[in-house]
Amino acid sequence: MQDKMTDVALDKTDPAGSLPSTEKEPDDIIEENNQENPPATAAEGEGAAGGLYRYIKGDLFTSEIFKVEIQNLPKYIGFNDLKKFLNKHGVNPHKIKLFSKQMFAFVTFKNQEERDKAMKAVHGMQWKSKVLSVRLAKPKADPILKKRKQEEEAEGPLNIQIANAVTPLWNVPYEEQLKRKEKEVEGVLQKLTREIGNNNKAMLPWLFLQKEKYNKLCCPLEAIRPSPVQTEYRNKCEFVIGVGADGEDKTVGFRLGKYKGGSCAVVSPAETSHVSSEAKRVVQGFQQFIRTTPYAVYSPETYEGHWRQLTVRTSRIKQTMAIVFFNPQKLQEEEIEELKRNLRQYFTEGEGQESAITSLYFVRMGQRTSAGTEDLPCEHVTGEEWIHEELLGLKFRISPHSFFQTNTPAAEVLYSAVGEWAQLDQDSTVLDVCCGTGTIGISLAKRVKKVIGIELCQEAVEDAKANAEANDSKVILAIRRAEHLKRLIYVACNAKAAMNNFTDLCRAVSNRVRGAPFRPVRAMAVDLFPQTMHCETILLFERVDYSSETQTTET
């Protein structure tokens, strides 16, 4: 769990189909089909590697290889009529599919000899005043591949598919994106209003007045603040390595879908709008390198293979960090060291120089490692140990696993708003909880007497979701007990997920929750993630002062 708080601020960080089986029917099983539309025509499914018919190239038998089409059949004949007619003339079909309304049939045979024999015997033969015609027919399309092809055509080109997957609002005007996000935050405040009413009866009079003033909300929702940039804004991207959606092995990019949903296909980020050109350049160079190595891509299905992930961090001062995640499996240490030397040589002297990497790390990632990688040791390969970023006139050092907001210009908007709301002076102390690299606290340092930064143990938080929730709850309860803290600004990247925290800040005193409650007095969304539905939410809470009839709060 990655939450950021102060005394002032609490912040949550950024958020293969099987082939058809071989023939299983006994020789005497024959089929009749009276459907209006026949199966795949001879022109369907052409393409690389056999396209929709590549299954016939396998070693297993299928009669679809030896298939003919008999045309110009007489009207009103049935399946048994056609079977008897063929048998009478020495033709022994394996399967028959009769399309009586269209007056033709597909017939398959066990081998080429039987097929050729049938074509010579039947072609030009007269049956009930009709002269029959026989021609070779395409195999029936693999139903799995045919369905996949139809889905791909329906979803559009790969660049559109990947845009829909990673930046689902890419084709929505930015003003409309902002309206949708503001509406989402309004829904969060509506729920918080209900939760306060259910969990703190003493606040009901205040809550009633707030709802009257703020359109049924517990506090005013200010206009959303947009991101200064809407494209190429991400300064950190995690790219998976897998088989490309175009069939190319060792492709570096984003998955079209989630692994749990059955999709492992990877598409290059080259045409995505939120990834920087610097990061795209690193991806291209790294992909070129791994395709020259003998090491396979790691498979989440079999737990075999090596290449797993590439993380790229960039900064506005043109520094770039690349972190390579590799599963050693049973490789000898000498092989891994040689691989690291090759990586170093490629990016410093070889073709990878164009990637302009200033810091390169190598991470050994075991087979069943969870999604969290923050606790894995990083081996420095070459370049500087850190990259640096400038924010609000300050310079920050960023290491491989450290937290830093992924949209620097928008983070400046966010932290400026926190500073505005905090009402700080030279006698104030800022408590920056879950501070990451300390960006919030440090950005406010010039205005206050003291800044105290606290960071939770990442390993403990990443162990399990339950642990994360337990640690987060402890932080909230500790703040409730610290009654000298009068004002709290909570910055959340997922306000819905933070609802329990909001409620605990406001609920009535009990054996579990000690200290006077807080109440929300101000809320606003800041867009740090254009082209997606995500945004940061700022909520200002103030401690309730029961000693005053007007319940004013101290600063």
C-alpha positions, 0 to 999 in steps of 0.5 A: 500500500502506498499512501502519502500523508501530511499533517498536512498530507496523506497520499496514495501513489500511482496506481492461445487458442487450441487447434482443431482436433484430428478427425474422430468420426468413424468412416461411416459417419456422414453429415448433412447440412441444410443451412442457408450459408455454406462454410468458408469459401476458397478465398477465405483465410489466406495469410502468413503461416497458413492463416486460418488453415495452418492446422492442416500442415500438422502431422495429424490426419484430417480429411479436410486436406482431401476435399472437393466441391460437387456443384449443380446437383439436382433439386430435391435430392436428399443426403441418402440420395447423394450417398447412394449415387456416389457409392453406385459409381465407386466413390467412397467419401469420408464425409459429406456436407450437403447444401441442398438449397444451394444445390452443391455439397462438400465431400472429403476423402481419406487420401489423395488417391480416393479424392482424385478417383472421385473427381474423374468419376463424377466430373461431367456426369449427368444425374437427373438432367443435371451435368455435375461439376467437381472442383477442389475445395479449401479446408474448413477454417479452424474455428478458433483462428477464425473467431480470433480473426473476426475479433481482431477485425472487430476491434480494429488495428493493434495500435487502436487495441492497445490505445483502448487497453492502456489509455481508454479515453484517448479519443475523448476530448480532454474537457470531457475527460475532466468532467468525467473525473470530476463526476467520479469524485462527486460520487466518492463524496456522496458515499462519504456523506452517507458514511459520516451520517451512519458512523457519527450521529453527533455530526448529523446537525453539521452534516445537514447544514453542509448538504444544504449548502453543497448540493447534498455533499459533505463539503464543497467540491472545487473545479478539477485542475487539469494536467499541464500536459496531456501526452507523453507525460509518464516518467515511469513505465513498466513494460512486459516482455512476451510474444507480440500480438503480431506473432513476433517473439520477444516483444517489449510493450504492454499487454492487450489484456490481463493475464487472468483474462487469458490474454498474454499478447504484447503490443509495442508502445510506439504509438501510445500517447502517454509514453515519452519518446525517450522511453519508447527509444529505450524499449526499441533498443532493449527489444533489439538486444534481447532478440539477439540473445538465446534466452527465452521470454518468461512464461507465466503459464509454465514458469519457464523462460528468462526475460520478464520486464523492463522498467524505464524512468525518465526525467525532465533534465534528460536522464534515463534509467532502465531496470531489466528484470530477468529470471535466472532459472538454473543459469550459472553465475558466469552466464549471468555475469556475461549477460550483464557485460553484454548489456553494458557493452550494448548500451554504452558502446554498441547500437544501444547508445542511441537509447541514451540510458544514463543509469542501468540496473539488473534485477533477478526476479524469481519464478513465483514473485508477486507483482510487487518488485520493490523489495528485489535487490537491484544490481547496478550495471552501468552509468549513474546510480540515480537519475534526478528530477526538478520539481517546483524549483527543487532537485530530487534524487530518484533510485530504482524503487523509489516513489515519485509521481509519474506526471511531474508537471501535474505533480507540481499542480498537486503539491501547489494545491496542498501548500495552498490548503495547508495554511502553513506558517513559520511555526507549523510542523509538517508530518509527511506520512508514507513520504516516498522520496519526500516530495510533498514535505520538501516542497513545503519546507521553506514555508514551515518550521519543521518537516518530518517524513515517515515511510512505511516498510515496503516489504511488509506492505507488499506481503499481502493486501491484508497487511497493507490494509492493516498498516494503513488503518494503524496510521489513521488510528494513530493520527486520530489519537494525536489530537495536536494534529488539527488539519490533515490533507489526504491525497489519494490516487484511488479515492474509492479504495481510501473510503475506509480511511476517510470514514475512520477519520470521521467516525465517532469515538470508540474503544478502537478509535480514540481522539476527536474526529475529523470532518471534510471541509474541502475537496478537489480532483487533480488530473495526473493521468490524462487519457485514463479514468484515474486522477488524484483526489485531495481532501482537507479534513479538520479536527472537530473542536467539541469545546466550542459551540461553533465547533471552529477549528484551530490552525 
